[in-house]
Amino acid sequence: MNKHILENLDLLTSALTSLSAQKKWLDSKWFYDNAGSAIFEEITELPEYYPTRTEVAILNKNIDQLQQYIPDGAALVELGSGSSTKTRILLDKFDNLNAYLPLDISEDFLKHSANDIAIQYPNLIVDPLVADFMSPFEFPTNYMDRTKVAFFPGSTIGNLEADKAINLLASVHRWDKISAFIIGIDLVKDTNILIQAYDDAAGVTAAFNLNILRRLNREIGANFDLAQFKHEARWNTEKSRIEMHLVSLVAQTVEIGTKILTFAAGESIHTENSHKYTRESFEQIANQSGWNIRKFITDEDDLFAIAVLSPK
């Protein structure tokens, strides 16, 4: 069975399971096909979407502080690398790195981005890894004994429930010769700022959210009518997170293969969470997974933070 068929089978199995639940949902990892990855890059440039520009500013301002945590000859391993935009800030400064290993689930997008990096940094080994960072994976044998620094920007850790965030942090902690983990964290703030960041005036985030239905139609033969669903961003105070939903505008049925799904008017598909942290709440999950916080750097408005973790 070829790789494309296997990927579609995984998507079909995942979608049928989650959309058959009493409260329908979809795994957010399915956002990132080529189209979804490209739309997300558009989101990062929106005026309402503060995380990217704020994180970039923190990295640029504090890059000298971060360099002290990069051992000579280390490999920088980026989880969910996407276009690797923020990584270039590190690569421009960390000339003592031996290799850059971007890791992403979207193979075509990953290889294109990795090729760009390889051209821009000809003295750096660039070795892309196609993998889901939430699942077990193995490093190529030539990196097993290499000192590693993990990089996880973009507050993607916030997309995970607390138990899964702890599991991810713990799995990175188990890497051979891991010396540091540099991670971006979105902070708790005014609810209006949060809602606008996830429901922009231009509708780009709505297009990103709806694209997951388009992918189901294209890859597993579903027949979602995208015009009959709307994007909605909600703040969940109890769980300290933004939730993204696709809300059915009418009572309708949708076919996926031989299965018929029924939607009531107003019923939603919960597609993504984005948890927001305080230093204290993040430190709690870091400690539970074997890490100490060495640095916790924020912007002047306390919108975002870069944490540097070291293994206990």
URGI-V657818 format. One record per helix or strand of 2 or more residues. SS is the DSSP state (H for helix, E for strand). FROM is the first residue (numbers start at 1). TO is the last residue. If there is no record, write none. Layout:
BEGIN
ss=SS from=FROM to=TO
ss=SS from=FROM to=TO
END
This chain:
BEGIN
ss=H from=3 to=19
ss=H from=28 to=31
ss=H from=34 to=43
ss=H from=50 to=67
ss=E from=75 to=79
ss=H from=87 to=93
ss=E from=99 to=104
ss=H from=107 to=120
ss=E from=125 to=126
ss=E from=129 to=130
ss=H from=141 to=143
ss=E from=148 to=152
ss=H from=156 to=159
ss=H from=162 to=173
ss=E from=178 to=187
ss=H from=191 to=197
ss=H from=204 to=220
ss=H from=226 to=228
ss=E from=229 to=236
ss=E from=241 to=248
ss=E from=252 to=256
ss=E from=259 to=263
ss=E from=268 to=275
ss=H from=279 to=288
ss=E from=291 to=298
ss=E from=304 to=311
END
